[in-house]
Amino acid sequence: MMNKKNVFIIGSKGIPANYGGFETFVDKLVSNQENNNIQYFISCLSTEESAFEYKGAICKNIAVPKIGSARAVLYDILSLKWIINYIERNNLKDGVVCILACRIGPFVNHYKKRLKQKGFKVVLNPDGHEWKRSKWPYLVKKYWKFSEKLMIKHSDYVVCDSKGIKSYIDNTYKKYNPKSTYVAYGADVPKKVIEDSKKYREWKINKNINNPYFLVVGRFVPENNIELIIKEFMRTNIPYDLIFVTNVEKNKFYSKLESKTHFNVDERIKFVGTVYDQELLTEIRQNAVAYIHGHSVGGTNPSLLEALGTTNVNLLFNVNFNKEVAEESALYFSSDKGSLSSLLVKVTQFNNEQINELGNNAKKVIKDRYAWNQIVEGYEKVFVDGV
């Protein structure tokens, strides 16, 4: 009988997943497991230590104090300590530690040496360009970039969920000769809800949504081009709403946005908060006139894949990461004045044939290239055979 490959995964908040890209990925990996010769071990962020099993995976709640943004770094380090202790206690000899994101570069080599002694390799999913995100202060951005370099240097394999990220890794860190491969993020194509559900109708009433609407789903951060989207929408007179499903924080960015756009005087623009109910969010997406994706920082964004699987018309900010995913199944806008506003007006004039053609093409992209069974198969191959 073949010995099982032991695969430890750290860096997600844990499973089962309610939301979040890495969380959904880990859940799908475990739930759709095809290779029965893999034993998964999942680290979960918590405030109390405990252990449990989920669909055959051995899960460990790691207690991490709430110390701000450094909590994620400490979480990864404590997870690695748990892994090494578990390996030693159970005399495990063969396996992989998969690390999600590049948070612990300055510390990773110390743990990698100990893992190597036990016959374990380190697989890294570097995520996107975290060091480009505007929410981080200058010194934190410098840390992220330095950490990324060390994570690439000391990983045995690097799995990128974007061809653009893979190209960046290969070129930027050429001197480390990274063994990299591309395995996409995944998505589903849910069935169309023919009749509005009671839950959806109540949500619309509660959020005062009475008109057809354009939809934005994502984090409330500048790099998602929220200011551009608002300004361009306000350039139009169309009797549609602009709905933001996002975690609005009334911080400096919010105040600056309000003073620069005066969106608060336009009754069509509505910030409706987050929606963690996936069935409701799917219905919200399916009923949108179009989804607007303003994300400009790299990587394959889960929100974009979800949109392509559910919303017929998708309007994407024209950067290579977005074009790589959607190709010709979406429409694109730039930061030029009038680019998005003219596109919004154009979309309101589409007939059913144009709408359905875009929708069918988008769903074909998901089914052909981003189906979860393909993604799971890709990762299992990396875990068992290497890159």
Phi, psi and omega in degrees: 000135182290133176292143181286145174276124181269118183240113176262134179238125178233157176116341174269164178287343176127181180229158001292153185270133170260329179193174177098138183296306181294323180296315178296318179301312182295319178299314180295323180299317180285316185291329183252023182305129180253326181268107183286356178268015174249132172250117181270142172233124187242126174274135183233134180285131184207179174252351179223144179283132173193170179228151178202170178245142179221109178052041178092346178275140175270119187246143181232119173282120180261118180283120182230124179296150180278097185238032179080210185294337179288349182300322182295322178295312180298321179302313180296320180294315178295327177295318178295322177297317177300316182300312182296319177297318181295316180300315182291317181296324185258006176054045178282144188240340188221127178173192186222143168246115181262119182252126180262118180084164190253052187275334194240036181309313183295343185249346193293325184295324178302314182282327180299320179299319180290323178293320180299322178299333180265003179084019180256141177252158180254122175250131183243133163255108188284355183063214182258202181275075183299328181290352177267348187291133186291341183291340183273137171296166185306312184293326177292320176299318178298319178297314181301316182293316178297318180296319178302314181302314182289327177295317178294316182301320189257004177272146176283321178222148177237121180251115183257136179266012177217136177295328177294319178293319178300315179298318178298314180298311183298320183279317184291323185245037182303325184294340178269356180048058184295138174273095186246154175214165180249121170227120187292168166279164184246170177200164177249161170246095184288157176295146179289129175279112186288316182245133181304130180285161177300320181299317180292317179298318179293323177299316180297318179296315181297326182262006177058047179254107184245350184247164167304153187219147166271148189235137171235128177234125179162181181287150182274076182222152184302323185292354173268012173057039180296319179299315180299315182298315180296312181300317182290321177297319182290345175285346181261163175244017185294140183278051180240159174266157171243112187254125175254113172266098188200160180271081184293128172244128181278073183250198180298321180296318179297314181297318179295319179298317181295318182288329183275331185247336186056039181297339183294342179267355178261107184293348181283338185267124185225124171265114191252008179082184181274158176230109182264348176284108187294325177295318178293317180298321177299317180292322176299317179294315184297331183267358179289145173298318176199153174260135179250121183246104183261007184300132183238353180261134197300170182112162175276110187277125180303324181297325178292316179297318177299320180295315180297329179279347187232325186258134184292311184253123182235126181250116189242142173295134190279082171232159188299327181296320180287320181292326178301322183281304191272334183051237186269008183271002180224172175249151189236146176230158180245184178276359179294142179300127178092348182296306181286319183299319179293326178292321179298315179297318180300318182297323181294345181258002179295144172268173184299325180296316179295318181296313182292326178297314178297317181298317180295320179295320180295316180293327177295321177302314181295312182296322185281326191235345187232016178296140187299326181297326177291320182292316179299316179300320180296316180290321179298324178296318178296314183296324185270317187253347186081179182281000000 
